[in-house]
Amino acid sequence: MYPQHRLLLAIAVSIATTAPAWAQTPLSTNRGSDSAGALRAGDVIRLRIWREPDLSGEYRVDEQGTAVFPKIGQLSVLGLQPDSLKARLITGYSTYLRNPAIEVTLLRRITILGGVRNPGLYPVDLTMTLADAYALAGGVSPEAKQDEVELVRGGERTRFKISKETRIADTEVRSGDQLYVPIRSWLARNPWVLTGGITAGVSILIALTR
């Protein structure tokens, strides 16, 4: 191969393999932080009381950080961990029930959009992984990027590199956030078109330089 042919081929390969230059940041985690699982406005408290279906249910934390429960009424829950809330509820319901058996689960309400089959608003348990959250939305579509997510909050959009095995509790995802699963570009989904085009282009350039 002539030197000019090698140069043309190197340029074509370089164009084909060059990726867009934008920063990707790991999604911030809160491992070891007491605030990671604390109740915030917009969260949902799933309450289960054994043998008391009328008292069980899901109760939303309002903007003032309070939630209203059957019989015991309004409680200030902002910043509480689920275990602390459970202790307070056991104390409150002990007035009406003998040795109440209570289970408390904290849910974040997030919107999952983009490369999922059923985009929409979903309550996610803190013990769930991102893969579990995507499963609620019908799973990730074949066109989606498997290792990226965009967090949208307050009109600001940030893209992260992240594992689907990351737990919701280990991230800064809050109720009201949007998680957007990016879609791969048309060329990324059809690499044969780019490869064929480069091959044809190189062949033409070689023919023209003979």
N, C-alpha and C positions, 0 to 999 in steps of 0.2 A: 504493500500500500504506500502511495506517495505521501510525503510529509504533510502536504496540504489536506489530503484526505483524512489523515489522522487528526488534524486540527479540527476539521469540520465535524468529525464524529465525536470528538471530545466535547465540543460546544453543544451539540445536540443532546448528548447524555447529561451534561450539566444542567441544561434547561429542564429536562424531564425529571430530574431528581431533586431539584431545588424546592424546598418547602417554604411557605409563607413565614416571614420572620415576625411572629408576635409572641409575646411572653405567655407562658402557661405556669400558673402558680398552684402549688398543692393546696387543697381546700383546708382552711384552718381547722385544727382539731383542739378539743378541750380535754384531752385525757388527763385525769387527775384533778380536774377543776370541779369544785363543789357547785358552780353555777351551771354546769353543762346540762344537768337534768332538772334544773329549777323551773318552777311554773312561771310562765309569762302570759301577758295579755294575748288573747286569741287562741290559747291552748284549750284542749278539751280533756276533761277528767272522766275517765270511764270507771264508774263505781259499780261493784258487784257485791251485794250483801246476801249471804247464804240464806236460802229459803225466804227471801224478801224481794220478789220480782217488782213489786210496786215501788220499792225504794231504790232499786238499781236503775242505772241508766247512764247517759253521757251528758255532762254539764260543762258549759263553756265558761272560760275565764273572761270577764268583760274588761273594758279599757281601764277600769279602776282597780283591777286585780282581784275582783271578788267573784265568787261562784255561789249559786243558790241551790241548796240541796233539800230534798223532801224532809219535812218535819223540823229539821234543825235550822232551816233558813239560810241566810246569807253569811258567808265566811270570807275573810280576807286570806287569800292563798298565794299572793304574789311572792315569788322568791322561795317558796317552800319546796323541799324535796318530796317525792311521793311517799317515802316512809314517814316523814314528819306529818304530812297531811293525813295519812292513814291513822296515825296515833290520835290526831285531833278528832277525826271522824268516829273512831271507836269510842272516845270519851263522850262525844255528842250523842251518839246513838245508844249508848249504854243507859240513857234516861228512859228510852222506849223499848229497848230489847235486852234480853239477858245474854251476856257473853256474845255480842255480835261478831260474826266472822266476816271480815271485810277485805276486799281486794281492790287496790287502786292502781290504775294504769294511766300514765300521762301520754297524750297524743298531740303531735304537732299537725296543724292543718296546712298543707302545702299544695301548690298547683304544679302538676307535672305535665310538661308540654314537649313539643318537638318530636323526636324519633321514637315515640311510643304508640301502641296501637289504639289506646283509649285515653287520650289526654283529658285532664280534668282535675278537680279538687279532691284530695284524699287525706284522711287522717292516718298518720304514720306513728307506730309505736317506736319509742326510743331504742328498743332492743333490735329493731329491724335493721337490715343492711340496705344499701342503695338498691341492690338487686331485688330485695323484697319489695321495696317501694315501687320499682319499675314493674314488678309483677302485678301489683294492684292496678296499674295502668295498662294491663294487657301484655306487658313485656316489651322489650326493645325491638324495634323493627330492623330488618336486615340492612336498611340504608343508614342506620344510625352509627355514630362513633361510639365504640364500646367503652373507651377509657377517658371520656371527657364529659363535663357537665358545665352548664352556665347557670350561675346563681343570679337571679334578678331580685333586687330589693330596693324599694324607694326610687325606682326609675333607673338605677344603676345596674349595669350588667357586667359580670366578671366571669371569665372562663377559667376552669381549673382542670388539671390532670388529676384523676382520682380513681381509686379501685372500687369496683362494684361491691366488694366485700366490706367496705367501710361502714361502720354502724352509724345510724342517725345520731345516737348519743355522743359519738366522738367527733361530731362536726358542729359548726355554728348555725346550722339550719334552724330557722325560727318559723313559727306560725305566720302565715301571710307571705312567705317567700315563694318564688317560682323557681322550679328546677327545669331548665330547658336542655334536653338531650340533642346535641347538634347532629345535623344530617351531613353525611359525607358528600363531597362535591360529585358532580356528574362524571368527571374524569376519573376520580378515585374509585367510583363504582363501575367504570368501564375502562380499565387500564389498557385493554387490547386496542382501543381506538388510538390512544396516544402512542403506544408502541408501534402500531402499524403506520401511523403518520410519520413518526421519526424515521422508521426504516425507509419509507418511500422518499422522504425528504433527503436523507443522506444519499440514497441511490441517485436521485436527480442531481444533487450537488456534485457527486463524483463524476457523473456523466458529463456535466457542463464544464468541469475543469480538466477533462482529458484533452 
